[in-house]
Amino acid sequence: MNDLQRLLGYREPIFNAPMAGAAGGALAAAVSAAGGVGMIGVSGSPQKTWIEEQVSHVAELDTPWGVGFMAWSLEQDLAPLENFLEYSPALVSLSFGDVTRGAALAHEAGVLTAMQVGNAAELERSMQDDIDIIVVRGGEGGGHGRNEVGTLPLLQLATAQQVKPVVAAGGIGTAHGMAAVLAAGAQAAWVGTRFLSATESLGHENFKKAARAAGMDQTVYTRAFDIAQQLAWPAEFGGRALRNEFSDAHQDLSSWEATSDLREEMVQARAQAREQIAPVYAGQAVEFVRAETSAAQVVTELAGFRQILREAAGRFS
C-alpha cells in the first residue's frame, strides 16, 4: 500500500478525471464503487440544485470520492466549493489558475487537495503546503490543460521530488498504460477519455459515438471552441478535443473574431449535440474507446496492470 492509498483508502489506483459535462455524480459513484476514486467535474458556477443532484449519487458511499474545479472560475465566487464541502468529499482538485483561496478553504474543512500541473513551473507551485497531491498531465491528455510537455517527462520530474504523492494523467487508456506510469513512480492514474463512453457518463450519445469512432490521430489541441463561446478560460489553457468541421475551419480563430453569431452557433450546437460543430473533449487515448461499457468494466480492464507488471518483473529480474 502506497502513501496515497493510505490517505484515501481506495482499492484500485484509478481516478476518473473530473471532466465537466461528462463526470457527474453517477460516473463518480460507479468508479468509487468499483474500487477507484470517483471525481465529479464542476463547470462554471453550478446551481445548488445541480450540486445536490450529483452528490446524491455518492453521499451514501463508504468509498472515497472527490470533486474537481477550474480555479479561475472560483476566483470570483467560492460558493460552489463551499457547497460541495458541506458533503465531505475526500478530495478537492483545483487546477487552471490561482488555487490559493480554494486550497485554503478545502484545508479548513479538513479535505485533501490536488492540483493538476502541466509544466515545471506549475509543478514547483504544487510543492507548496496547501497542495497535498500532484496530478501531472501531459499534452496528450483530453480536455483543458497545457500542451507544453508529455506525460512521461513531467512524471519523471515530479516523482524525483519524493515528497508528495504523484498521480499521472494524459494518454492512459489501457492496462499497459497504467503499468507504465505506475512503474515510473506514479501512485495512481488519472483517467478521463476511457470513461467518456461509459454508461454512467453525462455525455450525449452523439458525443459518445464520436469518441468510439475516433482514433488517436484525430484529436486537436485548440482554443477555438472556447473563443467561439467567449468563455473566460485563461489563454495558456487550450483544450484537446476531437477534430471536427468547426476546428478544421477555425484553426486560427482569434478573440477578435468571436462574434455573437458565432457564439450562438456554438451554444446551439452544444445544446443539440451536433458533434461536427460542438467540442468533444478527448485525449489521444480515444484510440482505446471502442464500445459503451460500464465504468466498472473500465476499472476492471485497467486493473489488469498487476499481471503486466508481474510479467515485466519476470522478464527483467
N, C-alpha and C positions, 0 to 999 in steps of 0.2 A: 504494500500500500504506500503510495507516494504522499507528499505533503498536501497536495490539492485534494486528494481523495479523503484524507483525514479531515480537512476543513469542511468539505461539502457533503461527504457521505454517500456519494454515488457508487454504483456497481460498475458501470461502463464509462470509460473516459471519453465520452461523446457529448458535446453540447450542440444543440441546434442553434445556428446563428439567429439573432433576433431580427429577422427580416420583416420590416414594416410592410403590411399588406399581405403577408403570407404566414408569418409565425404569430398566430393568435393563441388564445388560451387552450384551444383543442389540441393544436400541434404540440405545444409545450407540455401539456398533460400526458400526451401519448409518449413523448420522448422520455419524460421523467419516469413514467410507469414502466417503461422498458429498461430502466436502469441508468439512463443518462441524466443530463441536466437540461430540462426544457426551458427555453427562453421565449418570452413574449416581446415582440418588436413594437415599439411605440413610434408613431408618425405624428410630428407636429404637436398640437395641443388637443388631445382627445377629450371628449365629454366624459364626465364621471360615470355616466351610464354604460359607456363602452368599456371603461376600466372594470366596472363591476361585472359586466358580462364575461370578460376574458378571465378575470380572477375566479369566477365561479367554477371554471374547469379545473383549477389547480388547488383551490382552497382546502380541500379535504385530503390532499395527497400527504403521505408520510415520507415522501422523497423530495429532494431539493428541486426548486425551480427559481427562475430569475427573470429579470426584465431589462431590456436594452433601450437606451435613449440616445438621441442625437444631442450632443452637448450644446450646440448652437441654438437649438430650439428651447433649451431650458434657461438660457441666459436672461430672458425677459420674464419668464414665468416658471417657477419651480412647482406649481400646483400639481401637474401630472405625477411628478416624482413623489411629492408628499402623499398623494392619494394612493399610489402603489405601496408606499412604505407602511401604510396602515394595515396591509395584509401580510407583512413579514416575509418578503421574498428572501431567499438565501443569498442572492447575488444581484447587484445592480451594475450593469455595464454602461459606461459613459464614453462616448467617442465623438470625434469630429468637432473640435472646438475646445474652449476652456472648460475643463472638467472640475475646476476647483470648488465651486459652490455646490454642485451636485454631489461630489465625493464627500464633502464635509457633512452635508445633510444625511447621506446614507450612513456614514460612520456614527453620527449622533444617534441614529436609530439602531446601531449595532449590526449593520448589514455590510457584508463584504463588497468590495468594489473591484471592477475590472476596467481596463482601458485598452482599446484597440489601437495598435501602433502600426504605422506604415513606412517609417524611415528611422534613421538613427537618432534624429533629434527628438522625435516622439518617444522613442524607447528611453532616452535619457529623462524625459519628463515623467514617464511612468514609474521611474525609480523613486519618486518622492513618496513620503509616508502615507499620503491619502489614497494611494492605489495599492491594492493587495495582490492582484493577478494581472499578468501581462498577456494580452492577446496579440500575437504577431500575425499580420495579414499581408500576404504578398499581392502583387498586382494582378495575379491570375484569378483572384477571388471575385465573386459576383457582388453586385450591389455597389454601394458607395465606399470610397476609400481612396488612398493614394495609388499611383501607378508608377512608383519610383524604383521598386526593388522586388525581387521574387521572394517567395515564402522561405525557401531553404537558406539563402544568405542571411536573411533577417533572423531566422530561427537560430542559426549558429551564433550570431552576435548576442541574441537575447539570452540563450542558455549559458553563455560564458560568464554571465554575472553571478550565477549560482546563489542568488539571494531570494528571489521571488519565483513563485510558480509561473511557468510559461505554457500557454496554450497556443497551438498552431492553427492558422486559418489560411485558406486560399488554395484552391486546386485539389482538395482532398475529397475523393469521390468513391474510393474502394477500400477494401481491407488492406490492400498493398500500400495505398497512400497513408492509411492510418499507421501501418507498421513503419513506414519510412519516417514519419515525423516523431513517432514515439521513440524509435531507435536513435533519432538525432537529439533527443533530450527533452522534447515536449512532454508535459504531464497529461495532456489531453488534446483532443482535436475539436475545432470549432467548425462545424459543417453546415453550410447553407444550401447550396444548389441541389444536393441529393434529396433534400426534403421538399423542394419546390412542388413536385408532383405527388406528394404524399396525400393520401385520402383526407387527412386532417388539415391540410394546408388551406388557408383562406383564399388562395388564388383562384381566379375564374378558370373554368375548364378550357377556354380558348388559350389562356396563357400556359396552362399545364401541357396541353397538346403541343404548343410551340416548343416548349422545353424538351419534350420527349422526342421531337423530330430534329432537334438541332445537334450539331457536333461541336467539338472544341474549337474548330476554325471559324465558327460562326458567331463569335462574340466581338464586341467592340467597346473600347473604353471611351466615353464621351461625356460632355456636359450638355449636349444638345437638348436632351429631354428636360433637364432642369431649367435651362434658359428659356425654352419654349413655354414652360409653365410658370415662369417668373418666380421660381422658388428661391428661397434665401440661402441655399447651400453655399458655403464658402468655396471660392474658385479652385482651391487646391484639392477639393474632393469631387472628382468626377465619379462616374459610375460605369461598371462593366455590365452590359446588357446584351441580349440577342440582337444581332444586326437585323434591321427591317427596312421597309421602304423609307420611313422617316429618317432614320440615322444615315442611310446611304445618301439621301437627298440634302441633308443638313450637316454634313461633316464639319463645316467651318462656321456654323451658326454662332453669331456673337450676340451679346446682350442688346446691342443697338438694333438688332433685327427682331427682337422679341415683341411683336405686336400683340394687341388684344385679340385680334382674329386668330393668330397662331396659338395663343393660349387657349382660346375657346375650342379650337380644333382638338388640341391635346386633351383638354378636360373631357370633351365628349367622347374621344377615342378611348380613354380610360374607363369612363362610365359604361361604354358599350362593349368593352373588352375586345377592341379591334387591335389584334396583335401586330399588324403591319404598321401601325402608327404609334400606339402606346408602348411605353417601355416594358420589357420583360427582363428584369434584372436577373442575371445568371452568370456564373463564372465558367472557366474553361472545363470544369468537371461536369458540365452539362452533357458531355460525351457519354457519361455513365447513367444518365437519366433516360430510361427506355420504357418504363412501364409505371402505371399508377399503382403504388403499393402503400401499405400502411407505414406509419412512422416506425412502428415496432419492427417491421420487416427490414427497414433500412438499418436500424440499430443492430439487429441480429447479423446482417450481412457485414457491416463494418467491424463488428466484434470478432470477425474471423482473423483479425490481425495477430491474435495469440499464436495460432498454428503457423502463420507465416514467420513470425519471429523465432519460434522454436526450430523451424526448418533452417532458417538462416544461421542460427547459432550452431546447428549441427554441421553446416557446410564450412563454417569458418573457425570451428573450435580446433 
